[in-house]
Amino acid sequence: MMKRSLKRQMIVVFIGLILVVLLAMFGINSQFLERYYIANKQNDLTEMYATVSQAINDGCISDAATQEQLSRMCEQANMSAVITDGVGQVVFMTAREDDGRLTSQMMGYLLGKNQDKSDILKTTDNYEIQKSTDPKNKTDYIEMWGSIADSYLFIIRSPLESIKESASLANQFLVYVGVAAVFFSILAVMFFSKKITEPIMELVDLSKRMANLDFDARYTSGGVNEIGILGANFNTMSITLERTISELKSANNKLQKDIEQKEKIENMRTEFLGNVSHELKTPIALIQGYAEGLKEGVNDDPEGREFYCDVIMDEAGKMNQMVKNLLTLNQLEFGEDDVQFERFDIVDMIRGVLQSCEILIQQADATATFVETEPTYVWADEFKTEQVLRNYLTNAIHHVDNERKIEIRLIRQGDTVRITVFNSGFPIPQDDIAKLWDKFYKVDKAHTREYGGNGIGLSIVKAIMESFHQQYGVKNYDNGVEFWFELDAK
């Protein structure tokens, strides 16, 4: 991945561009600098010719001022010159050409002896410009020779060795400059590429975090360039995705709950039909049997008919109570029965329930004790709390045995109050404890049938306590069973 990083690519591209430019300059120097120099020298030669021609026409070629001007022009342009009049007298000559070689070169051209060694660049009626090589010193020159005003002869030349040396020095200088440029360009590109790639890498990290559903990530480098705009769009996308996924999760959660509720309803419907049909089978059969007996006059005496009628009424009452309990449980399980929390005295409630159940306690030949006298206030739905307490108490009455004792106690535990209902008798089998809170479950079916129970009471307790979000349960003792539930006291 690092081999293809943007930073590395930028460094390679920029260094490559610098090297290409340097190589191009090197090639241009090597191929075109001499041509450019020659073209520039032709202009110098032409300008020198024009100056000399003007001085001859004006008759001031021998004046000191003209001589000084011509010498300065030759010195500035690195030229040598010889000018002779019609009788062969030198009227101007640069100091460096006092040995006569340039004059001899000019005469050789005039006599046509050196033409085969020359490369003519330009020809007019009065002069020629050419490249030539001096046979004595083997030096290349660019030369102009010819006549002025038909009687004056001249030759002007400039060595090409300087331009070749200049091109070589320029190329050598370019190498040094190129090395320095590459070094400093690497530093510059690394610096600027870091400035460019840092926000890009931040966006890369941001995209990874978004891919992992981390929408708290935000682009923080800012900026008003294209990367800054992209970062701002990433932030907007992150917020939008977070909101959209949250909405999708909520919708999915609601759908899941709907599916679970539908499955729960279907399971409860199936369970309800099976349990109700099972529970109603016996009372319906008894009612039908005793009703047929009355119709057929199985027993004609008044006491027998009254007994038959009592059985029918008792079974009908049990069925009626079971239906009421089922309706209550249905409302609790589906949350259709609102919980009204209020503050009330639980001690006063317990005493009221005990008083209302006094007859049942006497009929069971049992004794019930509750020693609390000080008020204890709790927060709960008072009516539903009474249902729980009444279910526990009636359960205890129906299952009391041995010493036939029922004890109700109130235990304060910090911010909660635990209410316990104990009845002496036989412990509940351990395998049955977890099933006690299921609808229609009965530990002792014969005994439950005897007092008219239908296995719904503890299911109602479970539904009420779960609607309170409070704890409840049962505990076995060697001499009996204790049911309990808790309420908030604060």
C-alpha positions in Angstrom: 0.0 0.0 0.0 2.9 2.4 0.9 4.4 1.8 -2.6 1.3 3.3 -4.1 0.9 6.1 -1.6 0.0 9.5 -2.9 2.9 11.1 -1.1 5.4 8.7 -2.8 3.7 9.3 -6.2 4.0 13.0 -5.8 7.7 12.8 -4.9 8.4 10.6 -7.9 6.4 12.8 -10.3 8.0 16.0 -9.2 11.5 14.6 -9.3 10.8 13.1 -12.6 9.6 16.5 -14.0 12.7 18.2 -12.6 15.0 15.6 -14.2 13.1 15.8 -17.5 13.5 19.6 -17.5 17.2 19.4 -16.7 17.8 16.8 -19.4 15.9 19.0 -21.9 18.0 22.0 -20.9 21.1 19.9 -21.3 20.1 18.8 -24.7 19.1 22.2 -25.8 22.4 23.6 -24.6 24.3 21.0 -26.5 22.3 21.2 -29.7 21.1 24.8 -30.0 23.3 27.1 -27.9 26.1 27.2 -30.6 23.5 28.0 -33.3 22.0 30.7 -31.2 25.5 32.1 -30.5 26.4 32.1 -34.2 23.1 33.9 -35.1 23.9 36.5 -32.4 27.5 36.8 -33.7 26.1 37.4 -37.2 24.2 40.3 -35.8 27.4 41.7 -34.1 29.3 41.3 -37.4 26.5 43.0 -39.4 26.4 45.8 -36.9 30.2 46.2 -37.1 30.0 46.3 -40.9 27.4 48.9 -40.8 29.4 51.1 -38.4 32.6 50.8 -40.5 30.7 51.5 -43.7 29.2 54.6 -42.2 32.6 55.8 -41.0 34.1 55.3 -44.5 31.3 57.1 -46.2 31.6 59.9 -43.8 35.4 60.0 -44.2 36.2 59.6 -40.5 37.5 56.1 -40.5 40.9 57.3 -39.4 39.6 59.6 -36.6 40.6 58.7 -33.1 37.0 58.7 -31.9 36.0 56.3 -34.7 39.0 54.1 -34.0 38.1 54.1 -30.3 34.4 53.2 -31.0 35.4 50.3 -33.3 37.9 49.0 -30.8 35.3 49.0 -28.1 32.8 47.2 -30.3 35.4 44.5 -31.1 36.3 44.1 -27.5 32.7 43.8 -26.3 31.8 41.2 -28.9 35.2 39.4 -28.7 36.0 40.2 -32.4 39.2 40.8 -34.3 39.2 43.0 -37.4 41.4 44.3 -40.2 40.4 47.1 -42.6 42.5 48.2 -45.5 42.1 51.0 -48.1 42.4 50.9 -51.8 46.2 50.9 -51.9 46.5 48.2 -49.2 47.2 50.4 -46.2 45.6 49.2 -42.9 43.2 51.9 -41.7 42.0 49.9 -38.7 43.2 46.8 -36.9 42.5 45.4 -33.4 45.6 45.2 -31.2 45.5 41.5 -31.1 46.0 41.1 -34.8 49.2 43.1 -35.3 51.1 39.9 -36.4 49.5 40.0 -39.9 47.8 36.6 -39.8 44.3 38.0 -40.1 45.5 40.1 -43.1 46.9 37.0 -44.8 43.6 35.2 -44.1 41.7 38.0 -45.8 43.9 37.9 -48.8 43.5 34.2 -49.0 39.8 34.6 -49.2 40.1 37.3 -51.8 42.3 35.1 -54.0 40.0 32.1 -53.4 42.6 29.9 -51.7 40.6 29.2 -48.5 37.1 28.8 -49.8 37.1 25.0 -49.7 37.6 25.1 -46.0 34.8 27.4 -45.2 31.1 26.9 -44.3 29.3 29.9 -45.8 26.4 31.1 -43.7 25.4 34.3 -45.6 26.4 35.9 -48.9 25.6 39.4 -50.2 27.2 41.6 -53.0 29.6 43.1 -50.5 30.5 40.4 -48.0 30.2 36.8 -46.9 29.7 35.4 -43.5 31.2 31.9 -42.9 32.5 29.4 -40.4 36.1 28.5 -40.8 39.1 26.9 -39.1 42.4 28.6 -38.8 45.0 26.1 -40.2 47.7 27.4 -37.9 46.0 27.2 -34.5 43.2 24.8 -35.5 40.6 27.2 -34.0 37.1 27.6 -35.3 35.8 31.1 -36.2 32.8 32.8 -37.5 34.0 35.4 -40.1 32.8 38.2 -42.3 34.9 39.4 -45.2 34.4 41.5 -48.3 34.6 45.1 -49.5 33.2 48.5 -48.5 32.7 51.3 -51.0 34.4 49.2 -53.7 37.9 50.1 -52.5 38.1 49.2 -48.8 38.7 45.6 -47.9 37.9 44.1 -44.5 37.8 40.9 -42.4 36.1 40.5 -39.0 36.1 37.3 -37.0 35.2 35.9 -33.6 36.3 32.6 -32.2 33.7 29.8 -31.6 35.8 28.2 -28.9 34.3 30.4 -26.3 30.8 29.3 -27.1 31.7 25.6 -26.9 33.4 26.3 -23.6 30.3 28.2 -22.4 28.0 25.3 -23.4 30.2 22.9 -21.6 30.3 25.1 -18.5 26.5 25.6 -18.7 25.9 21.9 -18.9 28.3 21.3 -15.9 26.5 24.0 -14.0 23.1 22.4 -14.9 24.3 19.1 -13.3 25.1 20.9 -10.1 21.9 22.9 -10.2 20.0 19.7 -11.0 21.4 17.8 -8.0 20.6 20.7 -5.7 17.1 21.1 -7.3 16.4 17.4 -6.8 17.5 17.5 -3.2 15.5 20.6 -2.3 12.5 19.5 -4.4 12.4 16.2 -2.4 12.3 18.3 0.8 9.7 20.6 -0.6 7.5 17.9 -2.0 7.7 15.9 1.2 6.6 19.0 3.2 3.8 19.9 0.8 2.7 16.4 0.2 2.4 15.9 3.9 0.2 18.9 4.1 -2.0 17.5 1.3 -2.0 13.8 2.4 -2.7 14.4 6.1 -6.3 15.5 5.5 -6.7 12.7 3.0 -5.4 10.1 5.5 -7.8 11.6 8.0 -10.6 11.0 5.6 -9.4 7.4 5.0 -9.5 6.8 8.8 -12.9 8.5 9.0 -14.3 6.2 6.2 -12.9 3.1 8.0 -14.6 4.2 11.3 -17.8 4.9 9.4 -17.6 1.4 7.8 -17.4 0.1 11.4 -20.5 2.1 12.3 -18.6 4.6 14.4 -20.5 7.7 13.6 -18.9 9.9 16.3 -15.9 10.4 14.0 -15.6 13.8 12.5 -13.3 15.5 9.9 -11.5 18.2 11.9 -8.8 19.6 9.5 -11.2 22.0 7.9 -10.2 24.1 4.9 -12.0 25.6 2.0 -10.4 23.6 -0.8 -11.7 20.5 -2.4 -10.5 18.2 0.5 -12.1 20.5 3.0 -15.4 20.4 1.1 -15.1 16.6 0.9 -14.5 16.4 4.7 -17.5 18.6 5.4 -19.6 16.2 3.2 -18.2 13.3 5.1 -19.4 14.8 8.4 -22.8 15.5 6.9 -22.9 11.9 5.6 -21.9 10.5 9.0 -24.7 12.4 10.8 -27.2 11.4 8.1 -26.1 7.7 8.3 -26.2 7.7 12.1 -29.8 9.1 12.0 -30.9 6.7 9.3 -29.4 3.6 10.9 -30.9 4.7 14.2 -34.3 5.0 12.5 -33.8 1.6 10.9 -32.8 0.0 14.2 -35.9 1.5 15.9 -38.1 0.2 13.0 -36.4 -3.2 13.1 -36.7 -3.3 16.9 -40.4 -2.5 16.7 -40.9 -5.0 13.9 -39.0 -7.6 16.0 -41.3 -6.8 19.0 -44.3 -7.1 16.8 -43.1 -10.5 15.5 -42.4 -11.7 19.0 -45.7 -10.4 20.3 -47.5 -12.1 17.4 -45.7 -15.4 18.2 -46.4 -14.9 21.9 -50.1 -14.3 21.2 -50.2 -17.4 19.0 -48.5 -19.5 21.6 -50.7 -18.1 24.4 -53.8 -18.7 22.3 -52.8 -22.3 21.7 -51.9 -22.8 25.3 -55.0 -21.0 26.5 -57.3 -23.1 24.3 -55.6 -26.3 25.5 -55.7 -25.3 29.2 -59.2 -23.9 29.2 -60.6 -26.9 27.4 -58.8 -29.1 29.9 -60.0 -27.1 33.0 -63.5 -26.8 31.7 -63.9 -30.5 30.8 -64.4 -31.7 34.4 -66.9 -29.0 35.6 -68.9 -29.2 32.3 -69.0 -33.0 32.6 -70.2 -32.7 36.3 -72.9 -30.1 35.4 -74.1 -32.2 32.4 -74.2 -35.4 34.5 -76.1 -33.9 37.5 -78.4 -32.0 35.2 -79.3 -35.2 33.3 -79.8 -36.9 36.6 -82.3 -34.2 37.7 -84.1 -34.5 34.3 -84.4 -38.2 34.5 -85.5 -38.1 38.2 -82.6 -40.3 39.4 -83.3 -38.9 42.9 -86.9 -37.9 43.7 -86.4 -36.8 47.3 -86.0 -33.0 48.0 -82.6 -33.5 49.7 -81.2 -35.4 46.7 -82.4 -32.7 44.2 -80.9 -30.0 46.4 -77.6 -31.8 46.5 -77.6 -32.1 42.7 -78.4 -28.4 42.4 -75.7 -27.5 44.9 -73.1 -29.4 42.8 -74.2 -27.7 39.6 -74.1 -24.3 41.2 -70.7 -24.9 42.8 -69.2 -26.1 39.5 -70.7 -23.1 37.6 -69.2 -20.8 40.3 -65.8 -22.3 39.8 -66.1 -21.8 36.0 -67.2 -18.2 36.5 -64.2 -17.5 38.8 -61.8 -19.1 36.4 -63.1 -16.9 33.6 -62.7 -13.8 35.7 -59.2 -14.8 36.7 -58.3 -15.4 33.0 -59.6 -12.0 32.0 -57.6 -10.4 34.8 -54.5 -12.3 33.7 -55.0 -11.4 30.1 -55.2 -7.7 30.9 -52.0 -7.9 33.0 -49.9 -9.8 30.5 -50.8 -7.6 27.6 -50.3 -4.4 29.5 -53.9 -3.3 29.0 -54.4 -2.7 32.7 -52.8 0.6 33.8 -50.7 0.6 37.0 -51.6 3.5 39.3 -48.8 4.1 41.8 -49.8 5.7 45.1 -48.5 5.8 48.6 -50.4 3.7 51.2 -50.0 1.9 54.5 -49.3 -1.7 53.8 -49.8 -2.7 57.5 -53.4 -1.4 57.3 -54.0 -3.3 54.1 -52.7 -6.6 55.6 -55.0 -6.2 58.6 -58.0 -5.5 56.3 -57.3 -8.7 54.1 -56.9 -10.8 57.3 -60.2 -9.6 58.6 -62.0 -10.3 55.3 -60.6 -13.8 55.2 -61.3 -14.6 58.9 -64.2 -17.0 58.1 -62.0 -18.9 55.6 -59.3 -19.2 58.3 -61.8 -20.5 60.8 -63.2 -23.0 58.3 -59.6 -24.3 57.7 -59.2 -24.7 61.5 -56.1 -22.5 61.3 -54.6 -19.5 63.2 -53.2 -16.4 61.4 -50.8 -14.0 63.1 -49.6 -10.6 62.1 -47.8 -8.6 64.9 -47.0 -5.3 63.1 -48.8 -2.2 64.5 -46.7 0.7 63.3 -47.8 2.1 59.9 -45.4 1.3 57.0 -45.9 3.2 53.8 -45.1 1.9 50.3 -45.4 2.9 46.7 -47.5 0.6 44.5 -50.9 0.1 42.9 -53.0 -0.5 46.1 -55.7 -2.6 44.4 -53.2 -4.9 42.6 -51.1 -5.2 45.8 -54.2 -6.5 47.6 -54.8 -9.0 44.8 -51.2 -10.4 45.4 -51.7 -10.5 49.2 -55.1 -12.1 48.9 -53.8 -14.8 46.5 -50.9 -15.6 48.8 -53.2 -15.8 51.9 -55.9 -17.9 50.2 -53.1 -20.2 49.0 -51.8 -20.5 52.5 -55.4 -21.2 53.9 -55.9 -24.0 51.3 -52.6 -25.7 51.9 -52.1 -25.2 55.7 -51.4 -28.4 57.6 -49.6 -29.9 60.7 -49.6 -27.1 63.3 -52.1 -25.2 61.0 -50.3 -21.9 61.4 -50.3 -18.9 59.0 -47.8 -16.1 59.7 -47.7 -12.8 57.9 -44.5 -10.8 58.4 -43.2 -7.5 57.2 -39.4 -7.1 56.8 -37.8 -3.6 56.2 -34.7 -3.8 53.9 -33.4 -0.3 53.2 -35.6 1.3 50.6 -37.7 -1.8 50.2 -40.2 -3.7 52.3 -40.6 -7.5 52.0 -44.0 -9.1 52.8 -44.0 -12.8 53.6 -46.9 -15.3 54.0 -46.0 -18.6 55.7 -48.2 -21.6 56.1 -47.2 -24.7 58.0 -47.4 -28.0 56.1 -45.5 -29.9 53.5 -42.8 -28.3 51.4 -43.3 -27.9 47.7 -41.3 -30.5 45.6 -38.1 -28.8 44.2 -39.0 -29.8 40.6 -42.3 -28.0 40.9 -41.1 -24.6 42.3 -40.1 -23.2 38.9 -43.4 -24.1 37.4 -45.6 -22.6 40.1 -46.0 -19.3 38.3 -47.2 -21.0 35.0 -50.9 -20.8 34.1 -53.0 -23.8 35.1 -50.1 -25.5 36.8 -51.1 -27.4 40.0 -48.7 -29.3 42.3 -51.5 -31.4 43.9 -54.3 -31.5 41.3 -56.7 -33.5 43.5 -56.3 -31.1 46.5 -56.6 -28.1 44.2 -59.8 -29.5 42.6 -61.2 -30.0 46.1 -61.1 -26.3 47.1 -61.9 -25.1 43.6 -58.5 -23.8 42.5 -57.6 -23.5 38.8 -53.8 -22.7 38.9 -54.2 -19.1 37.8 -53.7 -17.2 41.0 -49.9 -17.3 41.1 -49.8 -16.4 37.4 -51.7 -13.3 38.3 -49.2 -12.6 41.1 -46.3 -13.0 38.6 -47.9 -10.6 36.1 -48.7 -7.9 38.8 -45.2 -8.0 40.3 -43.5 -7.8 36.9 -45.7 -4.8 36.1 -44.4 -3.2 39.4 -40.8 -4.2 38.3 -40.4 -5.8 41.8 -39.1 -9.1 43.1 -41.3 -12.0 44.3 -40.8 -15.7 45.0 -41.3 -18.8 47.2 -39.1 -20.5 49.8 -39.4 -24.0 51.3 -38.9 -24.7 55.0 -38.9 -28.1 56.8 -42.2 -27.3 58.3 -43.9 -25.3 55.6 -43.8 -22.9 52.7 -43.3 -19.1 52.5 -44.4 -16.9 49.6 -43.0 -13.3 49.5 -43.0 -10.1 47.4 -41.2 -6.7 47.7 -42.4 -3.1 47.4 -40.6 0.3 47.3 -40.8 2.1 50.6 -39.2 5.3 49.3 
